[in-house]
Amino acid sequence: MLTKTAPARKRSPAPDEDAAAPSLMLDEAALARAREQLDDGAVTPGFGPWRDDIVRLLNGALATELVCVLRYKRHHFTAHGLASPAIADEFMVHAGEEAGHADRLAERIVQLGGEPDFCPSTLVERSHADYDDSADLQAMVRANLVAERVAVESYRQMIGLIGDKDPTTRRLLEQILADEEEHADEMKDLLEH
C-alpha cells in the first residue's frame, strides 16, 4: 500500500536566525572613547560635529525665552482696564513658565559644554520674538500671541534640524514646544473674548 506524504513545508527562519539581518551590537570602540576625556561630562566623542551648532540654536532659544519673560512681566505690571486683572495674572503665569524654559535651556547648554548667553545688550537682537511695550490690553495680548506663534515655529524648526543628532535636546525642545502651543492657544482665546 502506497501512502502519500505531504510535501515538506519550508520553515521561515525566525528574525534572529537570518544571517543577512544586521545585528544590534554596541560600538565597543565608541564605548572605549567614552572612557576618555571625562571633563567633557555627557558630551562623548560619538556626539558628532553638531555640538557647537546645537549650542548656538539653544542660545537663540534662550534669548527668545528671556525676551518673552520681560515682555510678559511688563504687560503684567502695565495692564489696565476692566478685564486687566485676570489677563495680567495670566501674563505673570506665562512669564514664570518662560523663565522655567530659559533655565532648562541654559542647563542643557552647560551640559553640552557651552556657555549660556545672558548678555542683556544683545538679547533682543538674538531673540526670535520681539519685545513689546504696548499700553493697550488688546495690543498686549496680540503681541504675546505673535511672539508665541514665532516661538512655536522656531522650536519646530530646531526640532527638525536637530533630529537624531541629539535626542536629549530634541526631547527638551519638544516639551517646550508643547508649552508654547498651549500659550498660543491661551492668547488666541484671550484675544477673541
GUMI-514547 format. One record per residue: chain; x, y, z of N, C-alpha, C in turn; residue number from 1. Coordinates in pm, whole numbers, always signed. Example, Ala and Ser with C-alpha at 12.3 -4.5 7.8 and 13.67 -1.06 7.14 Angstrom:
BEGIN
 ch  neast nnorth    nup caeast canorth   caup  ceast cnorth    cup   i
  A  +1319   -569   +780  +1230    -450   +780  +1320   -330   +780   1
  A  +1285   -225   +708  +1367    -106   +714  +1290     +3   +787   2
! end
This chain:
BEGIN
 ch  neast nnorth    nup caeast canorth   caup  ceast cnorth    cup   i
  A    +83   -116     +0     +0      +0     +0    +88   +122     +0   1
  A    +64   +209    -91   +139    +332   -102    +69   +441    -22   2
  A   +150   +513    +53    +92    +626   +126   +148   +753    +67   3
  A    +66   +845    +61   +103    +974     +4   +145  +1065   +120   4
  A   +265  +1119   +111   +309   +1211   +217   +296  +1353   +165   5
  A   +263  +1437   +256   +250   +1579   +220   +390  +1634   +195   6
  A   +401  +1726   +100   +532   +1785    +75   +579  +1862   +199   7
  A   +707  +1856   +220   +763   +1926   +337   +744  +2076   +320   8
  A   +699  +2140   +427   +680   +2286   +422   +811  +2353   +460   9
  A   +844  +2453   +386   +966   +2525   +413   +941  +2619   +531  10
  A  +1023  +2609   +634  +1007   +2691   +753  +1081  +2822   +732  11
  A  +1014  +2933   +762  +1080   +3063   +754  +1167  +3080   +877  12
  A  +1288  +3129   +857  +1374   +3148   +975  +1319  +3260  +1063  13
  A  +1337  +3243  +1191  +1299   +3348  +1285  +1388  +3468  +1258  14
  A  +1340  +3588  +1291  +1420   +3707  +1261  +1562  +3701  +1317  15
  A  +1580  +3638  +1432  +1715   +3634  +1488  +1801  +3525  +1424  16
  A  +1743  +3442  +1338  +1819   +3338  +1271  +1869  +3383  +1134  17
  A  +1817  +3488  +1081  +1853   +3533   +946  +1993  +3591   +950  18
  A  +2086  +3526   +883  +2226   +3566   +886  +2247  +3699   +815  19
  A  +2161  +3735   +721  +2179   +3858   +645  +2131  +3980   +722  20
  A  +2053  +3962   +826  +1999   +4076   +901  +2110  +4137   +987  21
  A  +2111  +4270   +995  +2213   +4333  +1080  +2185  +4301  +1227  22
  A  +2292  +4292  +1302  +2274   +4262  +1443  +2277  +4391  +1523  23
  A  +2213  +4387  +1636  +2211   +4501  +1726  +2328  +4487  +1822  24
  A  +2435  +4556  +1792  +2555   +4546  +1873  +2603  +4688  +1906  25
  A  +2650  +4706  +2026  +2707   +4834  +2063  +2843  +4850  +1998  26
  A  +2880  +4974  +1972  +3009   +5007  +1914  +3111  +5012  +2027  27
  A  +3187  +4906  +2041  +3284   +4895  +2151  +3391  +5003  +2144  28
  A  +3431  +5043  +2024  +3532   +5148  +2010  +3478  +5281  +2064  29
  A  +3352  +5309  +2036  +3291   +5432  +2088  +3280  +5427  +2240  30
  A  +3249  +5309  +2294  +3244   +5295  +2440  +3382  +5319  +2501  31
  A  +3486  +5272  +2435  +3622   +5295  +2484  +3656  +5444  +2481  32
  A  +3616  +5514  +2374  +3641   +5659  +2365  +3564  +5734  +2472  33
  A  +3448  +5684  +2511  +3367   +5749  +2615  +3436  +5743  +2751  34
  A  +3529  +5649  +2766  +3603   +5637  +2893  +3713  +5742  +2904  35
  A  +3734  +5818  +2798  +3838   +5920  +2794  +3774  +6058  +2807  36
  A  +3854  +6160  +2826  +3809   +6299  +2832  +3690  +6317  +2925  37
  A  +3709  +6275  +3048  +3600   +6279  +3146  +3553  +6420  +3177  38
  A  +3637  +6519  +3155  +3598   +6658  +3181  +3486  +6705  +3088  39
  A  +3460  +6631  +2980  +3355   +6670  +2886  +3216  +6631  +2933  40
  A  +3206  +6564  +3047  +3074   +6527  +3100  +2997  +6439  +3006  41
  A  +2874  +6479  +2976  +2785   +6398  +2892  +2822  +6402  +2744  42
  A  +2908  +6493  +2704  +2944   +6507  +2563  +3056  +6408  +2532  43
  A  +3019  +6298  +2468  +3115   +6195  +2430  +3159  +6217  +2286  44
  A  +3270  +6154  +2244  +3315   +6171  +2106  +3208  +6130  +2003  45
  A  +3119  +6039  +2040  +3014   +5997  +1949  +2908  +6103  +1926  46
  A  +2915  +6214  +1999  +2816   +6321  +1983  +2821  +6379  +1844  47
  A  +2938  +6378  +1783  +2950   +6425  +1646  +2984  +6572  +1637  48
  A  +2982  +6624  +1515  +3027   +6761  +1490  +2919  +6867  +1516  49
  A  +2806  +6829  +1572  +2691   +6919  +1580  +2682  +6999  +1709  50
  A  +2765  +6970  +1806  +2751   +7031  +1938  +2750  +7183  +1932  51
  A  +2845  +7244  +1862  +2852   +7390  +1857  +2729  +7450  +1791  52
  A  +2680  +7387  +1685  +2558   +7436  +1619  +2437  +7425  +1710  53
  A  +2429  +7315  +1784  +2316   +7296  +1875  +2322  +7399  +1988  54
  A  +2440  +7424  +2041  +2455   +7527  +2145  +2412  +7663  +2090  55
  A  +2449  +7694  +1967  +2409   +7821  +1905  +2256  +7831  +1894  56
  A  +2193  +7722  +1850  +2046   +7721  +1841  +1983  +7739  +1979  57
  A  +2039  +7671  +2077  +1985   +7681  +2213  +2003  +7821  +2270  58
  A  +2113  +7887  +2239  +2132   +8024  +2286  +2032  +8119  +2221  59
  A  +1996  +8094  +2096  +1889   +8173  +2032  +1756  +8152  +2101  60
  A  +1727  +8027  +2137  +1603   +7996  +2209  +1606  +8059  +2348  61
  A  +1722  +8056  +2414  +1737   +8117  +2545  +1707  +8267  +2538  62
  A  +1763  +8335  +2439  +1736   +8478  +2422  +1587  +8503  +2401  63
  A  +1523  +8418  +2323  +1380   +8432  +2296  +1300  +8418  +2425  64
  A  +1332  +8317  +2504  +1260   +8296  +2629  +1278  +8414  +2725  65
  A  +1401  +8467  +2732  +1426   +8580  +2822  +1351  +8705  +2778  66
  A  +1346  +8731  +2648  +1269   +8845  +2598  +1120  +8824  +2627  67
  A  +1074  +8700  +2616   +933   +8671  +2647   +904  +8696  +2795  68
  A   +996  +8659  +2882   +979   +8686  +3026   +963  +8836  +3047  69
  A  +1053  +8915  +2987  +1048   +9060  +3005   +919  +9120  +2949  70
  A   +877  +9076  +2831   +755   +9127  +2770   +633  +9093  +2856  71
  A   +622  +8967  +2900   +508   +8927  +2983   +507  +9002  +3116  72
  A   +623  +9021  +3178   +627   +9094  +3305   +587  +9240  +3286  73
  A   +636  +9303  +3179   +597   +9440  +3154   +446  +9448  +3134  74
  A   +391  +9358  +3056   +247   +9359  +3033   +170  +9332  +3162  75
  A   +222  +9244  +3246   +156   +9217  +3374   +145  +9345  +3458  76
  A   +252  +9418  +3467   +254   +9535  +3554   +189  +9658  +3493  77
  A   +172  +9663  +3362   +117   +9784  +3299    -25  +9765  +3245  78
  A    -79  +9644  +3254   -216   +9620  +3203   -317  +9697  +3288  79
  A   -415  +9758  +3221   -522   +9827  +3293   -653  +9812  +3217  80
  A   -762  +9828  +3286   -895   +9814  +3228   -974  +9710  +3305  81
  A  -1101  +9696  +3270  -1191   +9607  +3343  -1145  +9462  +3341  82
  A  -1099  +9416  +3226  -1057   +9275  +3213   -912  +9254  +3254  83
  A   -843  +9361  +3286   -698   +9350  +3305   -653  +9263  +3421  84
  A   -721  +9259  +3537   -665   +9177  +3646   -647  +9029  +3607  85
  A   -746  +8969  +3546   -735   +8828  +3509   -630  +8808  +3400  86
  A   -628  +8898  +3303   -532   +8886  +3193   -391  +8913  +3245  87
  A   -377  +9012  +3332   -245   +9041  +3391   -194  +8920  +3468  88
  A   -282  +8854  +3540   -242   +8733  +3612   -193  +8625  +3515  89
  A   -261  +8612  +3403   -220   +8515  +3301    -83  +8551  +3245  90
  A    -59  +8680  +3225    +73   +8724  +3178   +182  +8681  +3276  91
  A   +157  +8695  +3406   +258   +8659  +3505   +281  +8507  +3507  92
  A   +175  +8430  +3491   +191   +8284  +3484   +281  +8248  +3366  93
  A   +256  +8311  +3253   +336   +8283  +3133   +480  +8327  +3154  94
  A   +501  +8441  +3220   +637   +8487  +3248   +713  +8382  +3328  95
  A   +647  +8326  +3428   +711   +8222  +3509   +744  +8097  +3429  96
  A   +653  +8057  +3340   +678   +7938  +3258   +790  +7963  +3158  97
  A   +795  +8084  +3101   +903   +8116  +3007  +1037  +8119  +3081  98
  A  +1038  +8168  +3205  +1162   +8168  +3285  +1207  +8024  +3310  99
  A  +1112  +7935  +3334  +1146   +7794  +3351  +1207  +7735  +3225 100
  A  +1153  +7773  +3109  +1211   +7727  +2982  +1355  +7777  +2969 101
  A  +1375  +7905  +3002  +1509   +7963  +2992  +1607  +7887  +3081 102
  A  +1564  +7854  +3201  +1652   +7779  +3293  +1689  +7643  +3236 103
  A  +1592  +7574  +3179  +1618   +7441  +3123  +1710  +7449  +3002 104
  A  +1692  +7552  +2919  +1779   +7570  +2803  +1922  +7601  +2848 105
  A  +1936  +7689  +2946  +2070   +7724  +2996  +2138  +7600  +3055 106
  A  +2063  +7521  +3127  +2118   +7398  +3185  +2167  +7303  +3076 107
  A  +2090  +7289  +2969  +2130   +7200  +2860  +2254  +7253  +2789 108
  A  +2262  +7385  +2770  +2379   +7445  +2707  +2504  +7409  +2787 109
  A  +2495  +7420  +2918  +2609   +7387  +3005  +2642  +7238  +2995 110
  A  +2540  +7152  +2992  +2564   +7008  +2979  +2638  +6976  +2850 111
  A  +2615  +7056  +2748  +2682   +7033  +2619  +2820  +7098  +2614 112
  A  +2863  +7158  +2724  +2995   +7220  +2728  +2997  +7361  +2675 113
  A  +2880  +7420  +2655  +2872   +7558  +2606  +2849  +7655  +2720 114
  A  +2834  +7781  +2682  +2808   +7885  +2780  +2677  +7954  +2744 115
  A  +2582  +7956  +2837  +2456   +8026  +2809  +2481  +8176  +2799 116
  A  +2425  +8238  +2696  +2447   +8380  +2669  +2332  +8462  +2728 117
  A  +2358  +8523  +2844  +2259   +8608  +2911  +2289  +8756  +2888 118
  A  +2376  +8789  +2795  +2419   +8928  +2774  +2298  +9015  +2740 119
  A  +2265  +9112  +2827  +2145   +9192  +2804  +2157  +9286  +2684 120
  A  +2277  +9327  +2649  +2291   +9425  +2541  +2258  +9367  +2403 121
  A  +2262  +9234  +2389  +2233   +9173  +2258  +2110  +9082  +2263 122
  A  +2039  +9083  +2374  +1927   +8992  +2394  +1820  +9004  +2285 123
  A  +1775  +9126  +2259  +1667   +9146  +2161  +1713  +9109  +2021 124
  A  +1839  +9138  +1988  +1892   +9103  +1855  +1894  +8953  +1833 125
  A  +1924  +8876  +1938  +1937   +8731  +1926  +1803  +8659  +1940 126
  A  +1703  +8727  +1991  +1572   +8666  +2014  +1497  +8648  +1883 127
  A  +1422  +8540  +1874  +1336   +8519  +1758  +1209  +8601  +1771 128
  A  +1166  +8629  +1894  +1044   +8705  +1920  +1081  +8848  +1959 129
  A   +986  +8939  +1940  +1009   +9080  +1969   +966  +9115  +2111 130
  A  +1029  +9221  +2162   +985   +9283  +2286   +869  +9375  +2248 131
  A   +782  +9405  +2342   +668   +9492  +2312   +638  +9579  +2433 132
  A   +613  +9706  +2407   +579   +9797  +2516   +443  +9863  +2494 133
  A   +349  +9787  +2437   +214   +9838  +2414   +149  +9879  +2546 134
  A    +61  +9977  +2536    -13  +10023  +2654   -156  +9970  +2652 135
  A   -206  +9933  +2536   -342   +9883  +2519   -347  +9733  +2547 136
  A   -446  +9689  +2626   -454   +9549  +2667   -468  +9454  +2547 137
  A   -552  +9491  +2452   -569   +9405  +2335   -439  +9397  +2254 138
  A   -367  +9508  +2243   -239   +9507  +2171   -137  +9420  +2244 139
  A   -142  +9419  +2377    -53   +9333  +2455    -80  +9186  +2426 140
  A   -207  +9150  +2428   -244   +9011  +2403   -201  +8972  +2261 141
  A   -227  +9061  +2167   -188   +9033  +2028    -36  +9016  +2015 142
  A    +41  +9103  +2077   +188   +9093  +2071   +234  +8961  +2132 143
  A   +170  +8919  +2240   +208   +8792  +2302   +168  +8673  +2215 144
  A    +55  +8683  +2147    +15   +8577  +2055   +115  +8566  +1940 145
  A   +154  +8679  +1883   +253   +8677  +1775   +383  +8613  +1824 146
  A   +428  +8654  +1943   +554   +8600  +1997   +544  +8450  +2021 147
  A   +430  +8403  +2071   +413   +8259  +2094   +412  +8182  +1963 148
  A   +350  +8239  +1861   +348   +8173  +1730   +489  +8166  +1671 149
  A   +568  +8273  +1690   +707   +8273  +1645   +786  +8167  +1721 150
  A   +762  +8157  +1851   +831   +8056  +1932   +795  +7916  +1884 151
  A   +667  +7892  +1858   +623   +7761  +1809   +697  +7727  +1680 152
  A   +700  +7820  +1587   +765   +7794  +1459   +916  +7772  +1477 153
  A   +980  +7852  +1562  +1125   +7835  +1579  +1157  +7702  +1647 154
  A  +1077  +7661  +1745  +1102   +7531  +1809  +1079  +7417  +1710 155
  A   +976  +7427  +1629   +954   +7322  +1528  +1073  +7310  +1434 156
  A  +1124  +7425  +1391  +1239   +7421  +1301  +1362  +7363  +1370 157
  A  +1386  +7403  +1495  +1501   +7350  +1568  +1491  +7199  +1586 158
  A  +1371  +7150  +1619  +1349   +7007  +1636  +1381  +6933  +1507 159
  A  +1336  +6989  +1394  +1366   +6928  +1265  +1515  +6928  +1233 160
  A  +1581  +7039  +1264  +1725   +7049  +1237  +1806  +6953  +1323 161
  A  +1767  +6940  +1449  +1844   +6855  +1541  +1815  +6707  +1517 162
  A  +1689  +6674  +1491  +1653   +6536  +1460  +1714  +6437  +1557 163
  A  +1786  +6338  +1503  +1850   +6235  +1586  +1994  +6271  +1625 164
  A  +2038  +6392  +1592  +2175   +6431  +1625  +2195  +6443  +1776 165
  A  +2088  +6478  +1849  +2094   +6495  +1994  +1955  +6469  +2051 166
  A  +1923  +6342  +2080  +1788   +6308  +2127  +1748  +6379  +2257 167
  A  +1842  +6404  +2346  +1809   +6470  +2472  +1763  +6613  +2448 168
  A  +1837  +6686  +2366  +1798   +6823  +2333  +1667  +6824  +2256 169
  A  +1649  +6731  +2164  +1524   +6725  +2088  +1405  +6706  +2182 170
  A  +1417  +6616  +2280  +1306   +6594  +2375  +1278  +6720  +2456 171
  A  +1383  +6789  +2498  +1365   +6915  +2572  +1288  +7015  +2487 172
  A  +1329  +7031  +2363  +1262   +7126  +2274  +1118  +7085  +2246 173
  A  +1092  +6955  +2236   +955   +6908  +2216   +867  +6941  +2336 174
  A   +922  +6929  +2456   +846   +6963  +2577   +816  +7113  +2580 175
  A   +916  +7194  +2548   +893   +7339  +2547   +794  +7376  +2437 176
  A   +805  +7313  +2322   +711   +7338  +2211   +568  +7314  +2257 177
  A   +543  +7207  +2328   +407   +7178  +2375   +356  +7292  +2463 178
  A   +441  +7343  +2551   +402   +7457  +2635   +371  +7580  +2551 179
  A   +456  +7607  +2452   +438   +7726  +2368   +309  +7717  +2286 180
  A   +276  +7597  +2240   +149   +7580  +2167    +31  +7610  +2258 181
  A    +41  +7565  +2384    -65   +7594  +2481    -74  +7745  +2507 182
  A    +40  +7810  +2520    +41   +7955  +2542    -25  +8028  +2425 183
  A     +6  +7986  +2302    -53   +8050  +2184   -204  +8033  +2185 184
  A   -252  +7913  +2220   -396   +7891  +2226   -461  +7980  +2331 185
  A   -394  +7995  +2446   -449   +8080  +2553   -454  +8226  +2510 186
  A   -351  +8274  +2443   -351   +8413  +2395   -458  +8432  +2289 187
  A   -476  +8334  +2202   -581   +8342  +2099   -717  +8351  +2166 188
  A   -741  +8269  +2268   -870   +8274  +2339   -891  +8410  +2404 189
  A   -787  +8466  +2464   -799   +8598  +2527   -829  +8705  +2422 190
  A   -767  +8694  +2308   -787   +8793  +2202   -930  +8789  +2148 191
  A   -990  +8671  +2147  -1126   +8654  +2093  -1234  +8697  +2191 192
  A  -1200  +8715  +2318  -1303   +8749  +2418  -1289  +8887  +2470 193
! end
